[in-house]
């Protein structure tokens, strides 16, 4: 921290994300391996590619990146 004061909202985004994961995927798995596979699929296949995000104008992060890269080209 180096003496810096903390803000109660520092972790708000991550806390919100973890809440979403628990709600949509669950929090109990048969094994660590199963948890890793399901979390990878959730993040890489669903969350980034398909799930619409209100902060991105109801499009997926992948679509947001495609549009941004198209505009930058």
N, CA, C and O atoms as CSV, one atom per row, in Angstrom:
chain,resi,resn,atom,element,x,y,z
A,1,UNK,N,N,0.808,-1.195,0.000
A,1,UNK,CA,C,0.000,0.000,0.000
A,1,UNK,C,C,0.853,1.261,0.000
A,1,UNK,O,O,0.407,2.291,-0.506
A,2,UNK,N,N,2.027,1.218,0.534
A,2,UNK,CA,C,2.922,2.373,0.581
A,2,UNK,C,C,2.282,3.572,1.266
A,2,UNK,O,O,2.534,4.711,0.875
A,3,UNK,N,N,1.463,3.335,2.273
A,3,UNK,CA,C,0.864,4.427,3.019
A,3,UNK,C,C,-0.322,5.094,2.338
A,3,UNK,O,O,-0.916,6.017,2.896
A,4,UNK,N,N,-0.672,4.642,1.145
A,4,UNK,CA,C,-1.798,5.251,0.438
A,4,UNK,C,C,-3.102,4.852,1.115
A,4,UNK,O,O,-3.260,3.719,1.570
A,5,UNK,N,N,-4.024,5.791,1.173
A,5,UNK,CA,C,-5.325,5.455,1.750
A,5,UNK,C,C,-6.085,4.582,0.758
A,5,UNK,O,O,-5.924,4.708,-0.456
A,6,UNK,N,N,-6.901,3.709,1.291
A,6,UNK,CA,C,-7.661,2.813,0.425
A,6,UNK,C,C,-9.055,3.360,0.196
A,6,UNK,O,O,-9.578,4.139,0.992
A,7,UNK,N,N,-9.630,2.942,-0.885
A,7,UNK,CA,C,-10.965,3.347,-1.275
A,7,UNK,C,C,-11.867,2.126,-1.147
A,7,UNK,O,O,-11.492,1.039,-1.586
A,8,UNK,N,N,-13.026,2.281,-0.564
A,8,UNK,CA,C,-13.922,1.131,-0.372
A,8,UNK,C,C,-14.400,0.553,-1.699
A,8,UNK,O,O,-14.937,-0.555,-1.720
A,9,UNK,N,N,-14.222,1.266,-2.797
A,9,UNK,CA,C,-14.662,0.787,-4.100
A,9,UNK,C,C,-13.541,0.124,-4.895
A,9,UNK,O,O,-13.759,-0.273,-6.039
A,10,UNK,N,N,-12.344,-0.005,-4.316
A,10,UNK,CA,C,-11.217,-0.606,-5.022
A,10,UNK,C,C,-11.536,-1.986,-5.573
A,10,UNK,O,O,-11.155,-2.308,-6.698
A,11,UNK,N,N,-12.223,-2.794,-4.799
A,11,UNK,CA,C,-12.528,-4.166,-5.210
A,11,UNK,C,C,-13.940,-4.336,-5.757
A,11,UNK,O,O,-14.362,-5.466,-6.003
A,12,UNK,N,N,-14.662,-3.279,-5.950
A,12,UNK,CA,C,-16.068,-3.377,-6.349
A,12,UNK,C,C,-16.254,-4.139,-7.655
A,12,UNK,O,O,-17.176,-4.946,-7.772
A,13,UNK,N,N,-15.398,-3.895,-8.627
A,13,UNK,CA,C,-15.542,-4.561,-9.929
A,13,UNK,C,C,-15.303,-6.062,-9.780
A,13,UNK,O,O,-16.079,-6.865,-10.298
A,14,UNK,N,N,-14.244,-6.446,-9.082
A,14,UNK,CA,C,-13.952,-7.871,-8.908
A,14,UNK,C,C,-14.999,-8.560,-8.046
A,14,UNK,O,O,-15.374,-9.698,-8.324
A,15,UNK,N,N,-15.475,-7.890,-7.007
A,15,UNK,CA,C,-16.524,-8.474,-6.174
A,15,UNK,C,C,-17.786,-8.708,-6.999
A,15,UNK,O,O,-18.455,-9.729,-6.842
A,16,UNK,N,N,-18.103,-7.775,-7.863
A,16,UNK,CA,C,-19.259,-7.926,-8.741
A,16,UNK,C,C,-19.057,-9.103,-9.694
A,16,UNK,O,O,-19.981,-9.883,-9.926
A,17,UNK,N,N,-17.851,-9.231,-10.246
A,17,UNK,CA,C,-17.548,-10.321,-11.181
A,17,UNK,C,C,-17.658,-11.670,-10.481
A,17,UNK,O,O,-18.273,-12.593,-11.016
A,18,UNK,N,N,-17.067,-11.797,-9.288
A,18,UNK,CA,C,-17.149,-13.051,-8.547
A,18,UNK,C,C,-18.593,-13.397,-8.205
A,18,UNK,O,O,-18.972,-14.567,-8.244
A,19,UNK,N,N,-19.393,-12.408,-7.875
A,19,UNK,CA,C,-20.801,-12.633,-7.595
A,19,UNK,C,C,-21.515,-13.169,-8.830
A,19,UNK,O,O,-22.331,-14.086,-8.731
A,20,UNK,N,N,-21.209,-12.602,-9.987
A,20,UNK,CA,C,-21.804,-13.060,-11.249
A,20,UNK,C,C,-21.410,-14.493,-11.545
A,20,UNK,O,O,-22.256,-15.304,-11.919
A,21,UNK,N,N,-20.121,-14.818,-11.379
A,21,UNK,CA,C,-19.647,-16.182,-11.633
A,21,UNK,C,C,-20.363,-17.167,-10.713
A,21,UNK,O,O,-20.840,-18.205,-11.170
A,22,UNK,N,N,-20.442,-16.854,-9.442
A,22,UNK,CA,C,-21.110,-17.753,-8.493
A,22,UNK,C,C,-22.573,-17.949,-8.850
A,22,UNK,O,O,-23.096,-19.060,-8.760
A,23,UNK,N,N,-23.231,-16.874,-9.254
A,23,UNK,CA,C,-24.653,-16.947,-9.590
A,23,UNK,C,C,-24.876,-17.740,-10.883
A,23,UNK,O,O,-25.804,-18.546,-10.955
A,24,UNK,N,N,-24.043,-17.525,-11.899
A,24,UNK,CA,C,-24.271,-18.148,-13.201
A,24,UNK,C,C,-23.638,-19.530,-13.335
A,24,UNK,O,O,-24.139,-20.367,-14.086
A,25,UNK,N,N,-22.536,-19.782,-12.612
A,25,UNK,CA,C,-21.822,-21.055,-12.757
A,25,UNK,C,C,-21.939,-21.931,-11.521
A,25,UNK,O,O,-21.891,-23.157,-11.625
A,26,UNK,N,N,-22.088,-21.333,-10.382
A,26,UNK,CA,C,-22.114,-22.078,-9.129
A,26,UNK,C,C,-20.759,-21.977,-8.444
A,26,UNK,O,O,-19.818,-21.395,-8.982
A,27,UNK,N,N,-20.676,-22.549,-7.259
A,27,UNK,CA,C,-19.419,-22.458,-6.527
A,27,UNK,C,C,-18.967,-23.783,-5.944
A,27,UNK,O,O,-18.036,-23.808,-5.138
A,28,UNK,N,N,-19.598,-24.886,-6.327
A,28,UNK,CA,C,-19.210,-26.212,-5.847
A,28,UNK,C,C,-18.910,-27.108,-7.033
A,28,UNK,O,O,-19.717,-27.219,-7.956
A,29,UNK,N,N,-17.758,-27.742,-7.007
A,29,UNK,CA,C,-17.320,-28.613,-8.091
A,29,UNK,C,C,-16.830,-29.929,-7.505
A,29,UNK,O,O,-16.454,-29.988,-6.334
A,30,UNK,N,N,-16.832,-30.981,-8.311
A,30,UNK,CA,C,-16.402,-32.288,-7.843
A,30,UNK,C,C,-14.899,-32.339,-7.582
A,30,UNK,O,O,-14.444,-33.073,-6.704
A,31,UNK,N,N,-14.132,-31.566,-8.340
A,31,UNK,CA,C,-12.676,-31.584,-8.183
A,31,UNK,C,C,-12.095,-30.256,-8.620
A,31,UNK,O,O,-12.774,-29.438,-9.240
A,32,UNK,N,N,-10.845,-30.056,-8.294
A,32,UNK,CA,C,-10.149,-28.844,-8.721
A,32,UNK,C,C,-10.050,-28.802,-10.247
A,32,UNK,O,O,-10.206,-27.744,-10.857
A,33,UNK,N,N,-9.793,-29.949,-10.849
A,33,UNK,CA,C,-9.705,-30.032,-12.311
A,33,UNK,C,C,-11.001,-29.646,-12.984
A,33,UNK,O,O,-11.001,-28.928,-13.984
A,34,UNK,N,N,-12.122,-30.130,-12.429
A,34,UNK,CA,C,-13.426,-29.779,-12.987
A,34,UNK,C,C,-13.673,-28.284,-12.850
A,34,UNK,O,O,-14.192,-27.654,-13.772
A,35,UNK,N,N,-13.309,-27.712,-11.712
A,35,UNK,CA,C,-13.482,-26.274,-11.504
A,35,UNK,C,C,-12.682,-25.492,-12.529
A,35,UNK,O,O,-13.191,-24.530,-13.105
A,36,UNK,N,N,-11.439,-25.885,-12.767
A,36,UNK,CA,C,-10.592,-25.195,-13.749
A,36,UNK,C,C,-11.204,-25.255,-15.145
A,36,UNK,O,O,-11.252,-24.248,-15.851
A,37,UNK,N,N,-11.678,-26.451,-15.546
A,37,UNK,CA,C,-12.262,-26.595,-16.885
A,37,UNK,C,C,-13.539,-25.770,-17.020
A,37,UNK,O,O,-13.734,-25.085,-18.024
A,38,UNK,N,N,-14.401,-25.836,-16.019
A,38,UNK,CA,C,-15.660,-25.102,-16.109
A,38,UNK,C,C,-15.442,-23.594,-16.061
A,38,UNK,O,O,-16.122,-22.847,-16.764
A,39,UNK,N,N,-14.508,-23.147,-15.244
A,39,UNK,CA,C,-14.205,-21.710,-15.198
A,39,UNK,C,C,-13.594,-21.237,-16.513
A,39,UNK,O,O,-13.942,-20.163,-17.004
A,40,UNK,N,N,-12.689,-22.027,-17.089
A,40,UNK,CA,C,-12.103,-21.658,-18.377
A,40,UNK,C,C,-13.195,-21.541,-19.432
A,40,UNK,O,O,-13.258,-20.546,-20.154
A,41,UNK,N,N,-14.065,-22.563,-19.526
A,41,UNK,CA,C,-15.152,-22.517,-20.505
A,41,UNK,C,C,-16.067,-21.325,-20.262
A,41,UNK,O,O,-16.469,-20.651,-21.210
A,42,UNK,N,N,-16.397,-21.060,-19.008
A,42,UNK,CA,C,-17.275,-19.941,-18.693
A,42,UNK,C,C,-16.658,-18.620,-19.140
A,42,UNK,O,O,-17.326,-17.797,-19.767
A,43,UNK,N,N,-15.383,-18.421,-18.817
A,43,UNK,CA,C,-14.730,-17.147,-19.142
A,43,UNK,C,C,-14.461,-17.015,-20.627
A,43,UNK,O,O,-14.840,-16.016,-21.238
A,44,UNK,N,N,-13.811,-18.012,-21.219
A,44,UNK,CA,C,-13.362,-17.896,-22.611
A,44,UNK,C,C,-14.455,-18.150,-23.642
A,44,UNK,O,O,-14.454,-17.534,-24.708
A,45,UNK,N,N,-15.383,-19.044,-23.339
A,45,UNK,CA,C,-16.423,-19.381,-24.322
A,45,UNK,C,C,-17.670,-18.533,-24.129
A,45,UNK,O,O,-18.212,-17.997,-25.095
A,46,UNK,N,N,-18.127,-18.406,-22.894
A,46,UNK,CA,C,-19.384,-17.684,-22.666
A,46,UNK,C,C,-19.175,-16.214,-22.321
A,46,UNK,O,O,-19.655,-15.336,-23.038
A,47,UNK,N,N,-18.469,-15.938,-21.237
A,47,UNK,CA,C,-18.386,-14.576,-20.704
A,47,UNK,C,C,-17.777,-13.595,-21.708
A,47,UNK,O,O,-18.320,-12.508,-21.909
A,48,UNK,N,N,-16.673,-13.957,-22.333
A,48,UNK,CA,C,-16.007,-13.040,-23.260
A,48,UNK,C,C,-16.594,-13.058,-24.666
A,48,UNK,O,O,-16.530,-12.051,-25.370
A,49,UNK,N,N,-17.163,-14.178,-25.083
A,49,UNK,CA,C,-17.629,-14.308,-26.470
A,49,UNK,C,C,-19.120,-14.067,-26.656
A,49,UNK,O,O,-19.541,-13.557,-27.694
A,50,UNK,N,N,-19.923,-14.429,-25.659
A,50,UNK,CA,C,-21.371,-14.400,-25.865
A,50,UNK,C,C,-22.134,-13.492,-24.906
A,50,UNK,O,O,-23.094,-12.836,-25.310
A,51,UNK,N,N,-21.724,-13.448,-23.655
A,51,UNK,CA,C,-22.503,-12.710,-22.649
A,51,UNK,C,C,-22.470,-11.215,-22.947
A,51,UNK,O,O,-21.404,-10.628,-23.132
A,52,UNK,N,N,-23.663,-10.606,-22.992
A,52,UNK,CA,C,-23.753,-9.176,-23.230
A,52,UNK,C,C,-23.484,-8.420,-21.937
A,52,UNK,O,O,-23.927,-8.831,-20.864
A,53,UNK,N,N,-22.760,-7.321,-22.041
A,53,UNK,CA,C,-22.387,-6.521,-20.878
A,53,UNK,C,C,-23.017,-5.135,-20.986
A,53,UNK,O,O,-22.877,-4.456,-22.004
A,54,UNK,N,N,-23.699,-4.731,-19.946
A,54,UNK,CA,C,-24.377,-3.437,-19.980
A,54,UNK,C,C,-23.386,-2.283,-20.116
A,54,UNK,O,O,-23.704,-1.272,-20.741
A,55,UNK,N,N,-22.197,-2.418,-19.542
A,55,UNK,CA,C,-21.210,-1.334,-19.624
A,55,UNK,C,C,-20.604,-1.198,-21.016
A,55,UNK,O,O,-19.924,-0.214,-21.306
A,56,UNK,N,N,-20.849,-2.191,-21.885
A,56,UNK,CA,C,-20.326,-2.142,-23.259
A,56,UNK,C,C,-21.442,-1.930,-24.277
A,56,UNK,O,O,-21.257,-2.197,-25.465
A,57,UNK,N,N,-22.579,-1.458,-23.828
A,57,UNK,CA,C,-23.683,-1.211,-24.750
A,57,UNK,C,C,-24.399,-2.486,-25.159
A,57,UNK,O,O,-24.878,-2.591,-26.288
A,58,UNK,N,N,-24.479,-3.457,-24.258
A,58,UNK,CA,C,-25.164,-4.731,-24.490
A,58,UNK,C,C,-24.529,-5.569,-25.595
A,58,UNK,O,O,-25.231,-6.256,-26.338
A,59,UNK,N,N,-23.205,-5.513,-25.705
A,59,UNK,CA,C,-22.480,-6.409,-26.604
A,59,UNK,C,C,-21.434,-7.158,-25.781
A,59,UNK,O,O,-21.116,-6.767,-24.657
A,60,UNK,N,N,-20.911,-8.227,-26.349
A,60,UNK,CA,C,-19.904,-9.025,-25.644
A,60,UNK,C,C,-18.550,-8.317,-25.697
A,60,UNK,O,O,-18.328,-7.467,-26.559
A,61,UNK,N,N,-17.645,-8.664,-24.778
A,61,UNK,CA,C,-16.301,-8.082,-24.836
A,61,UNK,C,C,-15.606,-8.384,-26.172
A,61,UNK,O,O,-14.896,-7.530,-26.704
A,62,UNK,N,N,-15.803,-9.579,-26.708
A,62,UNK,CA,C,-15.178,-9.928,-27.983
A,62,UNK,C,C,-15.698,-9.033,-29.105
A,62,UNK,O,O,-14.919,-8.564,-29.936
A,63,UNK,N,N,-17.016,-8.792,-29.135
A,63,UNK,CA,C,-17.593,-7.913,-30.155
A,63,UNK,C,C,-17.098,-6.480,-29.973
A,63,UNK,O,O,-16.818,-5.786,-30.950
A,64,UNK,N,N,-16.992,-6.045,-28.732
A,64,UNK,CA,C,-16.463,-4.713,-28.447
A,64,UNK,C,C,-15.052,-4.563,-29.012
A,64,UNK,O,O,-14.739,-3.554,-29.645
A,65,UNK,N,N,-14.201,-5.562,-28.785
A,65,UNK,CA,C,-12.829,-5.533,-29.305
A,65,UNK,C,C,-12.812,-5.539,-30.830
A,65,UNK,O,O,-12.037,-4.806,-31.444
A,66,UNK,N,N,-13.671,-6.370,-31.452
A,66,UNK,CA,C,-13.729,-6.409,-32.924
A,66,UNK,C,C,-14.102,-5.032,-33.478
A,66,UNK,O,O,-13.486,-4.549,-34.428
A,67,UNK,N,N,-15.105,-4.414,-32.882
A,67,UNK,CA,C,-15.536,-3.087,-33.350
A,67,UNK,C,C,-14.439,-2.051,-33.143
A,67,UNK,O,O,-14.195,-1.218,-34.017
A,68,UNK,N,N,-13.781,-2.100,-31.994
A,68,UNK,CA,C,-12.704,-1.140,-31.701
A,68,UNK,C,C,-11.562,-1.318,-32.697
A,68,UNK,O,O,-11.015,-0.334,-33.195
A,69,UNK,N,N,-11.198,-2.571,-32.990
A,69,UNK,CA,C,-10.112,-2.813,-33.930
A,69,UNK,C,C,-10.481,-2.415,-35.351
A,69,UNK,O,O,-9.624,-1.969,-36.114
A,70,UNK,N,N,-11.746,-2.574,-35.709
A,70,UNK,CA,C,-12.212,-2.161,-37.045
A,70,UNK,C,C,-12.120,-0.647,-37.185
A,70,UNK,O,O,-11.691,-0.140,-38.221
A,71,UNK,N,N,-12.522,0.074,-36.145
A,71,UNK,CA,C,-12.456,1.536,-36.187
A,71,UNK,C,C,-11.016,2.045,-36.212
A,71,UNK,O,O,-10.730,3.076,-36.820
A,72,UNK,N,N,-10.120,1.329,-35.555
A,72,UNK,CA,C,-8.719,1.742,-35.479
A,72,UNK,C,C,-7.959,1.464,-36.772
A,72,UNK,O,O,-6.920,2.071,-37.032
A,73,UNK,N,N,-8.482,0.543,-37.581
A,73,UNK,CA,C,-7.787,0.161,-38.823
A,73,UNK,C,C,-7.944,1.166,-39.925
A,73,UNK,O,O,-7.413,0.971,-41.019
